[in-house]
Amino acid sequence: MTAMDGPAGLIAALAEAPVLCVGDVMLDHYQYGTVDRVSPEAPVPVLRLAREDTMLGGAGNVVRNLVALGAPVYFVSVVGDDTAGRTVRGLVDDQAGCQSVMVVDDSRSTTTKTRYLAGAQQLLRADRETAGPLRPMVRDEVVDGVGALLPQCAAVALSDYGKGVLGADTTADLITAARAAGKPVIVDPKGTDYGRYRGADVITPNRRELAEATRMPTGTDDEITAAARRIIDDCGVAAVLVTRSHEGMTLVMADGTVTHLAAEAREVFDVSGAGDTVVATVAAALGAGASLAEAAALANLAAGIVVGKVGTAVAYAAEVVAAIHHHDIATAEGKIATLEEARDQVERWRRRGLRIGFTNGCFDLLHPGHVSLFRQARDACDRLVVGLNSDASVTRLKGPDRPIQNEAARATVLASLATVDTVVIFSEDTPLTVIESLRPDVLVKGADYRIDTVVGADLVQGYGGRVLLAELEPGHSTSATISRIAEEPA
């Protein structure tokens, strides 16, 4: 990979750049429900629990981001000999392309953060953890695990959440080993003693962390630059990448170069986990051969995607590529999405109690019959997702002369309709993969189908959804319209 390949080429190159992530893994546990009364026992809300979710947090979220970007991952961390630890190990094993060394320490509790939410409002967070130095035997297992994996990686990401995996001595040993092996080291720091990260290629504090570590103001561009230079001079790191929430990022390098990157997010919903996205993206990009400036720019794009989502989210490679290219299909009010984006959007809608509808087709030439279908579908749900066959898929289904309009044009027209909330282009011949991923509450097709012939009907009905056969507008057919056009004299 060279800079000549551009950002899109860099994304593709991440698949050949394994990253070794070392740090404090956590279990993020979410309890969702509704509040409709106050407890008679104390002035606190009563949360009626409806569902729960668990995912990797801390350094585990760095791993999730690396996997989402398509980078192979090696992961070294420590868990307790407890239920949460076993859950963490299972979630790590589920990460595609991730190989791990999970050291089990029966003297520690696996760090668990349980969040209780009513809608999008967090009511309470309860933490269970052991924060302290690792026992010598456990520390040795961590260092040995890193030593075994280091030759196989292209970059090292240290995700320090202050729980003990990255103690001062361990961190120093890991950075020394990585430098000796010629691997760039990226650190997401914790605490105020950044001297423990001496020798790192880049550290990624946020504005508040930088202020606490330097005891300097960080309110303006110049103040942030001065504080970052203090870290470079005093702590012996090569560069500081400061994340600034809605104001973007600032990259300060030891050679005096300063780059301010404007925020890429169109709207900020939740900044939690954005730092994990930054360290993951920078590590993967440096491992793929990018310059630090290129890696920071890519991380800024990825972070802009993540803060536009709710909860501890990740940026998928397809989302980053779409952000880089500013595809024509991304201009239709942001309605056109990758499958990963659509899944995240559907989850946000569900958290608000909205019903999700889904229909699909080629929609080569939009006609009143299609408009009627979308209107009936939208009447049956709160948000409608339309699956659109890709150009290659349409050609396989309809023949070499189709489609008449390319997928970008077809998606843009669909996204302009008020009844359509999201458009997802799929390359398979059927939308089954999309339906399995989005799990719509209502599946809609035209009345020229029978329910037993609708793709995904059995799946949707199996989990309690319903299938709607919409009435057809007579006299409208894309194929017939194309035939009439072909028959007319030139």
C-alpha positions as a printed Julia matrix, in Angstrom:
490×3 Matrix{Float64}:
   0.0     0.0     0.0
   1.29    3.47   -0.91
  -0.18    6.92   -0.57
  -0.74    6.79   -4.36
  -3.49    4.26   -3.79
  -5.59    6.85   -1.93
  -7.9     6.38    1.08
 -10.09    3.74   -0.59
  -6.99    1.72   -1.42
  -5.9     2.11    2.18
  -9.18    0.6     3.41
  -8.64   -2.39    1.13
  -5.06   -2.75    2.41
  -6.23   -3.1     6.03
  -7.1    -6.73    5.31
  -3.36   -7.41    4.94
  -2.31   -5.51    8.09
  -2.79   -7.6    11.27
  -2.98   -5.53   14.46
  -1.97   -6.78   17.89
  -4.24   -5.25   20.53
  -3.28   -5.45   24.21
  -5.29   -3.94   27.04
  -8.12   -4.06   29.53
 -11.09   -5.98   28.16
 -14.54   -5.32   29.62
 -18.05   -6.66   29.32
 -20.62   -4.02   28.44
 -24.07   -5.13   29.62
 -27.16   -3.15   28.6
 -30.59   -3.48   30.24
 -33.35   -1.79   28.23
 -36.84   -1.01   29.42
 -39.49    1.63   30.02
 -40.34    3.89   32.94
 -43.93    4.8    33.64
 -43.94    5.32   37.42
 -41.87    6.25   40.45
 -41.16    3.66   43.15
 -43.3     3.98   46.32
 -40.25    2.83   48.29
 -37.95    5.71   47.27
 -38.0     8.65   44.84
 -36.5     6.6    42.01
 -37.95    5.51   38.65
 -39.11    1.93   38.23
 -37.55    0.44   35.1
 -39.69   -2.28   33.53
 -37.09   -4.45   31.8
 -37.83   -5.56   28.26
 -34.55   -6.87   26.85
 -30.81   -6.98   27.42
 -27.65   -7.02   25.35
 -23.96   -7.7    25.96
 -20.92   -6.72   23.94
 -17.18   -6.33   24.27
 -16.04   -3.09   25.87
 -12.74   -1.42   26.7
  -9.94   -2.97   24.66
 -12.57   -5.39   23.37
 -14.23   -2.5    21.57
 -10.94   -1.73   19.85
 -11.02   -5.33   18.63
 -14.62   -4.9    17.43
 -13.59   -1.8    15.47
 -10.61   -3.55   13.89
 -12.79   -6.46   12.82
 -15.39   -4.06   11.39
 -12.66   -2.37    9.34
 -11.59   -5.73    7.95
  -8.21   -5.89    9.71
  -7.02   -9.23   11.14
  -6.6    -8.99   14.92
  -4.48  -10.6    17.62
  -5.79   -9.84   21.1
  -4.11  -10.28   24.49
  -5.96   -9.49   27.73
  -6.89  -10.78   31.19
 -10.27  -11.94   32.5
 -11.45  -13.38   35.79
 -12.5   -16.96   36.37
 -16.15  -15.96   36.45
 -19.32  -15.9    34.35
 -18.49  -12.5    32.85
 -15.02  -13.76   31.91
 -16.48  -16.76   30.12
 -18.91  -14.49   28.3
 -16.04  -12.23   27.23
 -14.06  -15.16   25.9
 -17.07  -16.33   23.94
 -17.61  -12.87   22.44
 -13.93  -12.65   21.49
 -14.11  -16.05   19.83
 -17.1   -14.8    17.82
 -15.04  -11.95   16.27
 -14.18  -13.0    12.73
 -10.47  -12.92   11.99
  -9.46  -12.53   15.65
  -6.98  -14.78   17.43
  -6.62  -14.25   21.15
  -4.67  -15.04   24.26
  -7.13  -14.61   27.12
  -5.23  -15.07   30.39
  -7.53  -16.23   33.21
  -6.75  -14.86   36.68
  -8.86  -16.45   39.42
  -7.96  -13.62   41.81
  -9.66  -10.94   39.67
 -13.2   -10.05   38.67
 -13.84   -9.45   35.0
 -14.63   -5.76   34.54
 -18.37   -5.45   33.85
 -20.31   -2.26   33.18
 -24.09   -2.64   33.39
 -26.13    0.22   32.0
 -29.86    0.62   32.62
 -31.67    2.57   29.91
 -35.21    3.81   29.4
 -35.43    4.5    25.69
 -32.25    6.4    24.86
 -31.88    7.77   28.41
 -29.34    6.1    30.67
 -30.65    5.91   34.23
 -27.8     4.15   36.0
 -24.46    2.46   35.41
 -23.23   -0.22   37.8
 -19.58   -1.39   37.61
 -17.95   -4.57   38.9
 -14.17   -4.75   38.55
 -10.75   -5.47   39.98
  -8.41   -2.59   39.25
  -4.83   -3.14   40.3
  -1.48   -4.57   39.23
  -1.37   -8.03   37.76
   0.22  -10.8    39.78
   3.75  -11.58   38.47
   2.7   -14.94   37.08
  -0.24  -13.41   35.19
   1.91  -10.54   33.93
   4.42  -13.04   32.57
   1.67  -14.85   30.68
   0.59  -11.56   29.1
   4.15  -10.66   28.07
   4.78  -14.17   26.73
   1.54  -14.04   24.74
   2.53  -10.73   23.2
   5.99  -12.04   22.41
   4.56  -15.01   20.55
   2.19  -12.87   18.46
   4.4    -9.83   17.82
   6.21  -11.25   14.77
   2.87  -11.87   13.05
   1.46   -8.33   13.39
   1.98   -5.1    11.47
   1.16   -2.69   14.31
   0.5    -2.71   18.07
  -2.45   -0.98   19.77
  -2.28   -0.54   23.55
  -5.72    0.16   25.01
  -5.19    1.31   28.58
  -8.28    1.6    30.76
  -6.32    1.61   34.01
  -7.51   -1.8    35.24
  -4.04   -3.33   35.5
  -3.23   -5.18   32.28
  -0.99   -2.33   31.12
   0.98   -1.63   34.27
   3.97    0.72   33.93
   6.57   -2.05   33.69
   4.46   -4.16   31.32
   3.79   -1.19   29.06
   7.48   -0.29   28.91
   8.43   -3.88   28.05
   5.78   -4.1    25.3
   6.8    -0.81   23.69
  10.48   -1.79   23.79
   9.72   -5.17   22.2
   7.53   -3.62   19.5
  10.16   -1.01   18.61
  12.84   -3.7    18.41
  10.58   -5.6    16.02
   9.94   -2.48   13.92
   6.22   -2.32   14.72
   4.46    1.05   15.21
   2.86    1.46   18.64
  -0.39    3.38   19.15
  -1.58    4.07   22.69
  -5.0     5.06   24.01
  -3.74    6.45   27.35
  -5.11    6.52   30.88
  -4.16    8.52   33.96
  -1.81   11.47   34.04
   1.64    9.87   33.8
   2.23    9.68   30.06
   5.92    9.06   30.67
   5.02    5.37   30.96
   4.29    5.43   27.2
   7.81    6.62   26.29
   8.82    5.38   22.85
   5.27    5.12   21.46
   4.69    6.37   17.94
   1.43    8.13   18.8
  -0.87    8.51   21.78
  -4.53    9.48   21.42
  -5.86   11.41   24.46
  -9.06   13.38   24.33
  -9.05   17.06   25.21
  -9.92   16.5    28.88
  -7.3    13.78   29.32
  -4.66   16.0    27.73
  -5.51   18.84   30.12
  -5.3    16.55   33.15
  -1.99   15.03   32.07
  -0.3    18.37   31.4
  -2.19   20.63   33.83
  -2.44   23.06   30.94
  -5.51   24.67   29.34
  -6.86   23.0    26.19
  -9.66   25.34   25.19
  -8.24   26.62   21.89
  -6.24   25.27   18.96
  -3.09   26.98   20.24
  -3.57   25.69   23.78
  -4.11   22.12   22.57
  -1.0    22.36   20.39
   1.09   23.67   23.29
  -0.13   20.93   25.63
   0.55   18.23   23.03
   4.06   19.56   22.5
   4.63   19.37   26.24
   3.75   15.66   26.14
   6.07   15.07   23.18
   8.97   16.86   24.87
   8.51   15.48   28.37
   7.3    11.95   27.66
   9.3    10.95   24.61
   6.48   10.07   22.24
   6.65   10.79   18.52
   3.2    12.33   18.07
  -0.03   13.19   19.88
  -3.43   12.88   18.21
  -5.97   14.8    20.33
  -9.62   13.89   19.87
 -11.9    16.91   20.33
 -15.44   15.52   20.07
 -17.57   17.77   17.82
 -14.51   19.88   16.96
 -12.61   17.07   15.25
  -8.98   16.23   15.98
  -5.54   17.82   16.23
  -2.38   15.96   15.21
   0.88   17.31   16.64
   4.15   15.68   15.58
   7.65   15.83   17.01
   8.95   17.58   13.86
   6.65   20.53   14.62
   3.92   19.69   12.12
   0.42   20.53   13.36
  -2.76   19.45   11.55
  -6.26   20.37   12.65
  -8.94   18.02   11.27
 -12.52   19.28   11.21
 -15.19   16.94   12.57
 -16.78   14.72    9.92
 -19.97   13.87   11.84
 -23.16   15.4    10.46
 -24.87   14.94   13.82
 -23.45   13.76   17.14
 -25.61   11.27   19.06
 -23.14    9.49   21.33
 -19.35    9.91   21.71
 -18.89    6.76   23.81
 -16.4     4.41   22.19
 -15.15    6.97   19.65
 -11.66    6.84   21.18
 -11.59    3.08   20.58
 -12.46    3.7    16.94
  -9.62    6.21   16.62
  -6.9     3.98   18.08
  -8.12    1.0    16.02
  -8.18    2.94   12.76
  -4.81    4.62   13.29
  -3.18    1.31   14.23
  -4.61   -0.52   11.22
  -3.71    2.3     8.82
  -0.13    2.59   10.07
   0.18   -1.18    9.84
  -0.97   -0.98    6.22
   1.8     1.5     5.39
  -0.02    4.82    5.64
   1.63    7.95    6.95
   0.49    9.22   10.33
  -1.3    12.13    8.63
  -3.18    9.7     6.37
  -4.0     7.45    9.31
  -5.32   10.4    11.34
  -7.51   11.58    8.47
  -8.98    8.09    8.1
  -9.56    7.86   11.85
 -11.35   11.2    11.77
 -13.74    9.84    9.13
 -14.34    6.66   11.11
 -14.93    8.55   14.35
 -17.4    10.81   12.57
 -19.41    7.74   11.61
 -19.36    6.27   15.12
 -20.51    9.38   16.99
 -23.55    9.51   14.72
 -24.7     6.19   16.22
 -26.22    5.37   19.6
 -24.19    3.4    22.13
 -20.75    1.84   21.85
 -20.69    1.45   18.07
 -18.15    0.65   15.35
 -17.37    2.0    11.88
 -17.58   -0.61    9.14
 -15.21   -0.6     6.17
 -18.08   -0.07    3.73
 -19.26    2.95    5.72
 -15.8     4.5     5.66
 -15.44    3.89    1.92
 -18.81    5.54    1.33
 -17.71    8.53    3.41
 -14.46    8.79    1.42
 -16.03    8.74   -2.0
 -19.13   10.79   -1.21
 -21.07    8.55   -3.59
 -23.95   10.04   -5.5
 -26.25    7.67   -3.66
 -25.26    9.24   -0.33
 -26.79   12.58   -1.29
 -30.46   11.6    -1.0
 -31.02   12.88    2.55
 -28.72   10.23    3.96
 -31.34    7.54    3.35
 -29.15    5.17    1.34
 -27.17    2.85    3.57
 -24.96   -0.2     3.68
 -26.44   -3.22    5.39
 -24.37   -2.49    8.5
 -25.58    1.12    8.58
 -29.17    0.01    8.08
 -28.89   -2.52   10.91
 -27.63    0.21   13.25
 -30.42    2.56   12.12
 -33.07   -0.12   12.63
 -31.73   -0.74   16.14
 -32.06    2.98   16.96
 -35.64    2.97   15.66
 -36.47   -0.12   17.71
 -35.16    1.54   20.85
 -37.84    4.17   20.25
 -40.54    1.5    19.95
 -41.01    1.88   16.18
 -42.19   -0.94   13.9
 -39.93   -1.76   10.96
 -41.27   -2.66    7.52
 -39.35   -4.12    4.57
 -40.0    -4.61    0.88
 -37.69   -5.21   -2.05
 -37.33   -5.25   -5.81
 -35.36   -4.07   -8.85
 -37.42   -0.87   -9.32
 -35.75   -0.21  -12.66
 -38.32    2.32  -13.87
 -40.41    3.64  -11.0
 -44.13    3.74  -11.83
 -47.44    4.36   -9.95
 -47.68    0.7    -9.02
 -44.44    0.97   -7.08
 -45.59    4.18   -5.42
 -48.79    2.44   -4.29
 -46.78   -0.49   -2.93
 -44.58    1.83   -0.87
 -47.6     3.74    0.43
 -49.33    0.55    1.59
 -46.11   -0.74    3.11
 -45.49    2.51    4.99
 -49.07    2.51    6.29
 -48.37   -0.87    7.9
 -45.24    0.22    9.79
 -43.46    3.21   11.3
 -40.27    3.04    9.22
 -39.87    1.41    5.8
 -36.63   -0.11    4.52
 -36.45   -0.9     0.81
 -34.05   -3.56   -0.44
 -32.76   -2.79   -3.94
 -31.18   -5.37   -6.25
 -27.72   -4.31   -7.4
 -26.97   -3.88  -11.12
 -25.31   -7.3   -11.3
 -28.25   -8.91   -9.54
 -30.77   -7.29  -11.9
 -28.78   -8.49  -14.93
 -28.83  -12.05  -13.66
 -32.57  -11.9   -12.99
 -33.78   -9.82  -15.94
 -31.22  -10.37  -18.7
 -28.23   -8.58  -20.24
 -30.21   -5.5   -21.3
 -31.23   -4.65  -17.75
 -31.14   -2.56  -15.68
 -32.07    0.53  -17.65
 -30.88    2.75  -14.79
 -27.85    1.95  -12.66
 -28.16    1.19   -8.97
 -27.04    4.69   -7.92
 -29.81    6.3    -9.98
 -32.44    3.8    -8.84
 -31.45    4.21   -5.19
 -31.52    8.01   -5.45
 -35.04    7.99   -6.91
 -36.28    5.62   -4.2
 -34.68    7.7    -1.46
 -36.5    10.79   -2.72
 -39.87    9.27   -1.78
 -41.37   10.38    1.52
 -42.7     6.89    2.18
 -39.21    5.35    2.04
 -36.96    5.77    5.07
 -33.87    3.73    4.11
 -32.6     2.04    0.95
 -30.2    -0.92    1.09
 -28.56   -2.24   -2.08
 -27.94   -5.99   -2.04
 -25.93   -8.03   -4.53
 -27.56  -11.44   -4.0
 -30.47  -12.64   -6.1
 -32.81  -12.59   -3.09
 -33.02  -10.27   -0.08
 -32.85  -13.11    2.46
 -29.53  -11.96    3.96
 -30.93   -8.44    4.43
 -34.11   -9.78    6.02
 -32.12  -12.03    8.37
 -29.99   -9.06    9.43
 -32.75   -6.45    9.87
 -35.52   -8.78   11.17
 -38.41   -6.52   10.04
 -41.72   -6.56   11.86
 -43.64   -6.4     8.58
 -42.55   -7.95    5.27
 -44.39   -6.51    2.25
 -44.74   -7.85   -1.3
 -47.33   -7.42   -4.05
 -50.53   -9.45   -4.14
 -49.24  -11.31   -7.22
 -47.29  -13.41   -4.69
 -48.59  -16.05   -2.31
 -47.26  -15.87    1.24
 -45.53  -19.23    0.84
 -43.58  -17.87   -2.17
 -42.37  -14.66   -0.49
 -38.66  -14.89    0.31
 -38.17  -14.63    4.08
 -41.85  -15.07    4.96
 -41.24  -18.16    7.1
 -38.41  -16.39    8.93
 -40.45  -13.27    9.69
 -43.51  -15.22   10.77
 -41.29  -17.48   12.88
 -40.27  -14.66   15.19
 -43.72  -13.12   15.37
 -43.69  -10.69   12.43
 -46.29  -10.59    9.68
 -46.36  -10.69    5.9
 -48.49   -8.18    3.99
 -49.51   -8.71    0.37
 -50.17   -5.22   -0.99
 -52.9    -4.58   -3.57
 -51.56   -4.03   -7.08
 -52.33   -1.02   -9.25
 -53.59   -2.46  -12.56
 -51.89   -1.59  -15.82
 -48.39   -0.9   -14.54
 -45.34   -3.02  -15.35
 -41.71   -2.06  -15.8
 -41.12   -4.79  -18.39
 -44.21   -3.73  -20.37
 -43.13   -0.09  -20.28
 -39.65   -0.98  -21.57
 -41.19   -3.09  -24.36
 -43.44   -0.22  -25.45
 -40.47    2.15  -25.54
 -38.47   -0.33  -27.63
 -41.35   -0.74  -30.12
 -41.81    2.98  -30.75
 -40.09    4.29  -33.91
 -36.9     6.25  -33.38
